[in-house]
Amino acid sequence: NPLDQNSIIDHLQDQMEQLEQKLLEIENYLKALENSTRKVELMRLQSNAEGLQ
């Protein structure tokens, strides 16, 4: 039944779009995490440097 095939394809396309959206959210989350990790590292280095002065 071609109608069934079309509805299956529609469903799969919807799922693909949802997965792509999730991937984008994960990428953004990882970027934010990377940025905050870098900030923490910089602060740690700064306090080490100040401790050495």
Jmol script that loads the backbone (N, CA, C; Angstrom):
load data "model"
ATOM      1  N   ASN A   1       0.840  -1.207   0.000  1.00  0.00           N
ATOM      2  CA  ASN A   1       0.000   0.000   0.000  1.00  0.00           C
ATOM      3  C   ASN A   1       0.876   1.259   0.000  1.00  0.00           C
ATOM      4  N   PRO A   2       0.796   2.054  -1.078  1.00  0.00           N
ATOM      5  CA  PRO A   2       1.667   3.247  -1.170  1.00  0.00           C
ATOM      6  C   PRO A   2       1.405   4.284  -0.081  1.00  0.00           C
ATOM      7  N   LEU A   3       0.160   4.357   0.391  1.00  0.00           N
ATOM      8  CA  LEU A   3      -0.157   5.299   1.461  1.00  0.00           C
ATOM      9  C   LEU A   3       0.622   4.956   2.720  1.00  0.00           C
ATOM     10  N   ASP A   4       0.697   3.671   3.024  1.00  0.00           N
ATOM     11  CA  ASP A   4       1.466   3.234   4.187  1.00  0.00           C
ATOM     12  C   ASP A   4       2.928   3.650   4.040  1.00  0.00           C
ATOM     13  N   GLN A   5       3.483   3.450   2.854  1.00  0.00           N
ATOM     14  CA  GLN A   5       4.875   3.840   2.619  1.00  0.00           C
ATOM     15  C   GLN A   5       5.066   5.334   2.854  1.00  0.00           C
ATOM     16  N   ASN A   6       4.138   6.118   2.341  1.00  0.00           N
ATOM     17  CA  ASN A   6       4.240   7.571   2.516  1.00  0.00           C
ATOM     18  C   ASN A   6       4.173   7.971   3.983  1.00  0.00           C
ATOM     19  N   SER A   7       3.283   7.329   4.725  1.00  0.00           N
ATOM     20  CA  SER A   7       3.176   7.696   6.141  1.00  0.00           C
ATOM     21  C   SER A   7       4.410   7.237   6.910  1.00  0.00           C
ATOM     22  N   ILE A   8       4.982   6.105   6.496  1.00  0.00           N
ATOM     23  CA  ILE A   8       6.229   5.646   7.126  1.00  0.00           C
ATOM     24  C   ILE A   8       7.350   6.643   6.832  1.00  0.00           C
ATOM     25  N   ILE A   9       7.440   7.079   5.580  1.00  0.00           N
ATOM     26  CA  ILE A   9       8.469   8.054   5.191  1.00  0.00           C
ATOM     27  C   ILE A   9       8.287   9.362   5.957  1.00  0.00           C
ATOM     28  N   ASP A  10       7.050   9.832   6.055  1.00  0.00           N
ATOM     29  CA  ASP A  10       6.770  11.049   6.824  1.00  0.00           C
ATOM     30  C   ASP A  10       7.231  10.901   8.267  1.00  0.00           C
ATOM     31  N   HIS A  11       6.898   9.759   8.835  1.00  0.00           N
ATOM     32  CA  HIS A  11       7.261   9.494  10.225  1.00  0.00           C
ATOM     33  C   HIS A  11       8.782   9.498  10.391  1.00  0.00           C
ATOM     34  N   LEU A  12       9.479   8.847   9.470  1.00  0.00           N
ATOM     35  CA  LEU A  12      10.942   8.795   9.539  1.00  0.00           C
ATOM     36  C   LEU A  12      11.550  10.187   9.379  1.00  0.00           C
ATOM     37  N   GLN A  13      10.972  10.983   8.485  1.00  0.00           N
ATOM     38  CA  GLN A  13      11.482  12.348   8.307  1.00  0.00           C
ATOM     39  C   GLN A  13      11.280  13.179   9.572  1.00  0.00           C
ATOM     40  N   ASP A  14      10.137  13.002  10.208  1.00  0.00           N
ATOM     41  CA  ASP A  14       9.894  13.688  11.483  1.00  0.00           C
ATOM     42  C   ASP A  14      10.939  13.285  12.514  1.00  0.00           C
ATOM     43  N   GLN A  15      11.195  11.977  12.590  1.00  0.00           N
ATOM     44  CA  GLN A  15      12.186  11.491  13.558  1.00  0.00           C
ATOM     45  C   GLN A  15      13.565  12.056  13.262  1.00  0.00           C
ATOM     46  N   MET A  16      13.927  12.099  11.973  1.00  0.00           N
ATOM     47  CA  MET A  16      15.216  12.665  11.582  1.00  0.00           C
ATOM     48  C   MET A  16      15.331  14.121  12.028  1.00  0.00           C
ATOM     49  N   GLU A  17      14.271  14.895  11.799  1.00  0.00           N
ATOM     50  CA  GLU A  17      14.294  16.306  12.196  1.00  0.00           C
ATOM     51  C   GLU A  17      14.447  16.447  13.703  1.00  0.00           C
ATOM     52  N   GLN A  18      13.747  15.597  14.446  1.00  0.00           N
ATOM     53  CA  GLN A  18      13.864  15.641  15.908  1.00  0.00           C
ATOM     54  C   GLN A  18      15.283  15.300  16.347  1.00  0.00           C
ATOM     55  N   LEU A  19      15.881  14.298  15.701  1.00  0.00           N
ATOM     56  CA  LEU A  19      17.247  13.908  16.049  1.00  0.00           C
ATOM     57  C   LEU A  19      18.241  15.018  15.709  1.00  0.00           C
ATOM     58  N   GLU A  20      18.045  15.653  14.558  1.00  0.00           N
ATOM     59  CA  GLU A  20      18.932  16.759  14.186  1.00  0.00           C
ATOM     60  C   GLU A  20      18.830  17.895  15.199  1.00  0.00           C
ATOM     61  N   GLN A  21      17.608  18.172  15.651  1.00  0.00           N
ATOM     62  CA  GLN A  21      17.394  19.206  16.659  1.00  0.00           C
ATOM     63  C   GLN A  21      18.109  18.837  17.960  1.00  0.00           C
ATOM     64  N   LYS A  22      17.977  17.571  18.372  1.00  0.00           N
ATOM     65  CA  LYS A  22      18.656  17.100  19.582  1.00  0.00           C
ATOM     66  C   LYS A  22      20.165  17.238  19.454  1.00  0.00           C
ATOM     67  N   LEU A  23      20.699  16.875  18.289  1.00  0.00           N
ATOM     68  CA  LEU A  23      22.135  16.996  18.061  1.00  0.00           C
ATOM     69  C   LEU A  23      22.599  18.440  18.199  1.00  0.00           C
ATOM     70  N   LEU A  24      21.835  19.365  17.628  1.00  0.00           N
ATOM     71  CA  LEU A  24      22.169  20.784  17.757  1.00  0.00           C
ATOM     72  C   LEU A  24      22.190  21.211  19.215  1.00  0.00           C
ATOM     73  N   GLU A  25      21.180  20.768  19.975  1.00  0.00           N
ATOM     74  CA  GLU A  25      21.122  21.115  21.397  1.00  0.00           C
ATOM     75  C   GLU A  25      22.339  20.562  22.128  1.00  0.00           C
ATOM     76  N   ILE A  26      22.718  19.317  21.801  1.00  0.00           N
ATOM     77  CA  ILE A  26      23.880  18.696  22.445  1.00  0.00           C
ATOM     78  C   ILE A  26      25.158  19.448  22.077  1.00  0.00           C
ATOM     79  N   GLU A  27      25.292  19.818  20.804  1.00  0.00           N
ATOM     80  CA  GLU A  27      26.473  20.574  20.376  1.00  0.00           C
ATOM     81  C   GLU A  27      26.579  21.896  21.124  1.00  0.00           C
ATOM     82  N   ASN A  28      25.452  22.596  21.250  1.00  0.00           N
ATOM     83  CA  ASN A  28      25.451  23.870  21.976  1.00  0.00           C
ATOM     84  C   ASN A  28      25.812  23.668  23.437  1.00  0.00           C
ATOM     85  N   TYR A  29      25.277  22.599  24.030  1.00  0.00           N
ATOM     86  CA  TYR A  29      25.581  22.290  25.423  1.00  0.00           C
ATOM     87  C   TYR A  29      27.070  22.016  25.592  1.00  0.00           C
ATOM     88  N   LEU A  30      27.641  21.238  24.675  1.00  0.00           N
ATOM     89  CA  LEU A  30      29.063  20.918  24.756  1.00  0.00           C
ATOM     90  C   LEU A  30      29.930  22.161  24.589  1.00  0.00           C
ATOM     91  N   LYS A  31      29.534  23.056  23.679  1.00  0.00           N
ATOM     92  CA  LYS A  31      30.287  24.303  23.503  1.00  0.00           C
ATOM     93  C   LYS A  31      30.273  25.125  24.783  1.00  0.00           C
ATOM     94  N   ALA A  32      29.107  25.223  25.409  1.00  0.00           N
ATOM     95  CA  ALA A  32      28.995  25.981  26.655  1.00  0.00           C
ATOM     96  C   ALA A  32      29.857  25.342  27.736  1.00  0.00           C
ATOM     97  N   LEU A  33      29.831  24.023  27.792  1.00  0.00           N
ATOM     98  CA  LEU A  33      30.627  23.285  28.775  1.00  0.00           C
ATOM     99  C   LEU A  33      32.115  23.531  28.552  1.00  0.00           C
ATOM    100  N   GLU A  34      32.517  23.501  27.290  1.00  0.00           N
ATOM    101  CA  GLU A  34      33.909  23.750  26.929  1.00  0.00           C
ATOM    102  C   GLU A  34      34.336  25.147  27.363  1.00  0.00           C
ATOM    103  N   ASN A  35      33.463  26.132  27.105  1.00  0.00           N
ATOM    104  CA  ASN A  35      33.761  27.514  27.491  1.00  0.00           C
ATOM    105  C   ASN A  35      33.904  27.661  28.998  1.00  0.00           C
ATOM    106  N   SER A  36      32.996  27.050  29.755  1.00  0.00           N
ATOM    107  CA  SER A  36      33.079  27.210  31.208  1.00  0.00           C
ATOM    108  C   SER A  36      34.285  26.452  31.760  1.00  0.00           C
ATOM    109  N   THR A  37      34.625  25.315  31.143  1.00  0.00           N
ATOM    110  CA  THR A  37      35.822  24.578  31.558  1.00  0.00           C
ATOM    111  C   THR A  37      37.064  25.431  31.335  1.00  0.00           C
ATOM    112  N   ARG A  38      37.101  26.108  30.184  1.00  0.00           N
ATOM    113  CA  ARG A  38      38.237  26.973  29.866  1.00  0.00           C
ATOM    114  C   ARG A  38      38.335  28.114  30.878  1.00  0.00           C
ATOM    115  N   LYS A  39      37.181  28.683  31.249  1.00  0.00           N
ATOM    116  CA  LYS A  39      37.181  29.769  32.231  1.00  0.00           C
ATOM    117  C   LYS A  39      37.712  29.290  33.573  1.00  0.00           C
ATOM    118  N   VAL A  40      37.267  28.115  34.002  1.00  0.00           N
ATOM    119  CA  VAL A  40      37.730  27.559  35.277  1.00  0.00           C
ATOM    120  C   VAL A  40      39.239  27.345  35.228  1.00  0.00           C
ATOM    121  N   GLU A  41      39.718  26.815  34.115  1.00  0.00           N
ATOM    122  CA  GLU A  41      41.149  26.578  33.946  1.00  0.00           C
ATOM    123  C   GLU A  41      41.937  27.886  34.014  1.00  0.00           C
ATOM    124  N   LEU A  42      41.435  28.925  33.350  1.00  0.00           N
ATOM    125  CA  LEU A  42      42.094  30.233  33.397  1.00  0.00           C
ATOM    126  C   LEU A  42      42.137  30.787  34.815  1.00  0.00           C
ATOM    127  N   MET A  43      41.023  30.665  35.531  1.00  0.00           N
ATOM    128  CA  MET A  43      40.979  31.159  36.903  1.00  0.00           C
ATOM    129  C   MET A  43      41.976  30.403  37.779  1.00  0.00           C
ATOM    130  N   ARG A  44      42.083  29.100  37.538  1.00  0.00           N
ATOM    131  CA  ARG A  44      43.018  28.287  38.314  1.00  0.00           C
ATOM    132  C   ARG A  44      44.457  28.738  38.037  1.00  0.00           C
ATOM    133  N   LEU A  45      44.771  28.951  36.767  1.00  0.00           N
ATOM    134  CA  LEU A  45      46.110  29.408  36.400  1.00  0.00           C
ATOM    135  C   LEU A  45      46.409  30.778  36.999  1.00  0.00           C
ATOM    136  N   GLN A  46      45.406  31.668  36.962  1.00  0.00           N
ATOM    137  CA  GLN A  46      45.593  33.007  37.532  1.00  0.00           C
ATOM    138  C   GLN A  46      45.888  32.928  39.023  1.00  0.00           C
ATOM    139  N   SER A  47      45.128  32.104  39.738  1.00  0.00           N
ATOM    140  CA  SER A  47      45.347  32.036  41.182  1.00  0.00           C
ATOM    141  C   SER A  47      46.692  31.376  41.490  1.00  0.00           C
ATOM    142  N   ASN A  48      47.113  30.423  40.656  1.00  0.00           N
ATOM    143  CA  ASN A  48      48.448  29.846  40.826  1.00  0.00           C
ATOM    144  C   ASN A  48      49.520  30.907  40.621  1.00  0.00           C
ATOM    145  N   ALA A  49      49.359  31.704  39.568  1.00  0.00           N
ATOM    146  CA  ALA A  49      50.335  32.746  39.262  1.00  0.00           C
ATOM    147  C   ALA A  49      50.385  33.774  40.387  1.00  0.00           C
ATOM    148  N   GLU A  50      49.221  34.138  40.916  1.00  0.00           N
ATOM    149  CA  GLU A  50      49.185  35.105  42.014  1.00  0.00           C
ATOM    150  C   GLU A  50      49.826  34.517  43.265  1.00  0.00           C
ATOM    151  N   GLY A  51      49.664  33.234  43.461  1.00  0.00           N
ATOM    152  CA  GLY A  51      50.273  32.575  44.615  1.00  0.00           C
ATOM    153  C   GLY A  51      51.787  32.553  44.520  1.00  0.00           C
ATOM    154  N   LEU A  52      52.299  32.554  43.299  1.00  0.00           N
ATOM    155  CA  LEU A  52      53.748  32.513  43.106  1.00  0.00           C
ATOM    156  C   LEU A  52      54.392  33.884  43.263  1.00  0.00           C
ATOM    157  N   GLN A  53      53.584  34.932  43.106  1.00  0.00           N
ATOM    158  CA  GLN A  53      54.156  36.290  43.188  1.00  0.00           C
ATOM    159  C   GLN A  53      54.556  36.649  44.613  1.00  0.00           C
TER     160      GLN A  53
END
end "model"
wireframe off; spacefill off
backbone 0.3
color backbone group
